[in-house]
Amino acid sequence: MKKSMVTLLAGISMAALLTGGCANKETLKSEEAVVPAVAKEKVAPAKSVDSAEQARLAEQARLAEQARLAEQARLAEQARLAAQAQPAQESVVGRNAPQGANQATAEVAFEAVYFDFDKSDLRQDARDVLSKNAETILKSFANAKIQIEGHCDERGSAEYNLALGERRAKSVQKYLTTIRVKPENLSIISYGKEKPAVAGSDEAAWSKNRRAEFVITK
């Protein structure tokens, strides 16, 4: 009887061990099958995102190249139109220039005259320059309207320098009329210290700014 019970219990134990082993094997197989599936789910979206990003960058590059080519074409067209317009502009300047010279040439033809500090009377070198300017006016610009500009250095108030610049322009105007330049062809204006010829705060700059200059206005 005891042997039968021992044999029965041994059989039950063996059956339990065999059943547990099979269960463990089934569990491991199930887990092994899940892992690759999870990995695939994670990898697949990454590939999709990379492809979308590459497509977006390619489209951006295409649009940038189109914009560059369009800008090149626009600049080339502007250059072509400017080249076509230039001869017409030059011919207009030639027709409007007083007695065969344009205003820029006239300004170069006249020399500026210079003054001492806080003075409006003409020095001898200024009279010599005005004599040369008068000859140029009588020979080449006899019927032109000429404006005499009075200028000052930076020292003093704006109001004082406007008055001083006017006195300098009047001195030049008066002297030119004494050497046969028509008074009706001359006008004056004062800029005071507002239009310096040379930047600086020393005598080298100031001496160049105390001046009278000439501009053909018509």
NORSUL-V119916 format. One record per pair of residues at least 24 apart in sequence whose C-alpha atoms are under 6 Angstrom apart, sorted by the first residue. I is the first residue (numbers start at 1). J is the second residue. D is the distance in Angstrom with one decimal. If there is no record, write none. Layout:
[[I;J;D] [I;J;D]]
This chain:
[[107;215;5.8] [112;212;5.6] [112;213;4.8] [113;211;5.4] [113;212;5.4] [114;210;5.7] [114;211;4.3] [115;210;5.4] [115;211;5.9] [120;167;5.9] [120;168;4.6] [144;218;5.8] [145;185;4.7] [145;216;5.8] [145;217;5.6] [145;218;5.1] [146;185;6.0] [146;186;5.1] [146;215;5.6] [146;216;4.4] [146;217;5.8] [147;186;5.8] [147;187;4.7] [147;188;5.4] [147;214;5.7] [147;215;5.2] [148;188;4.7] [148;213;5.8] [148;214;4.8] [149;188;6.0] [149;189;5.0] [149;190;5.6] [149;212;5.3] [149;213;5.1] [150;190;4.6] [150;212;4.7] [151;191;5.6] [151;192;4.9] [151;210;5.6] [151;211;5.3] [151;212;6.0] [152;192;5.2] [152;193;4.8] [152;209;5.6] [152;210;4.4] [153;193;5.5] [153;206;5.1] [153;209;5.0] [153;210;5.5] [154;193;5.3] [161;192;4.5] [162;190;5.7] [162;192;4.0] [165;190;4.9] [165;192;5.1] [166;190;4.8]]
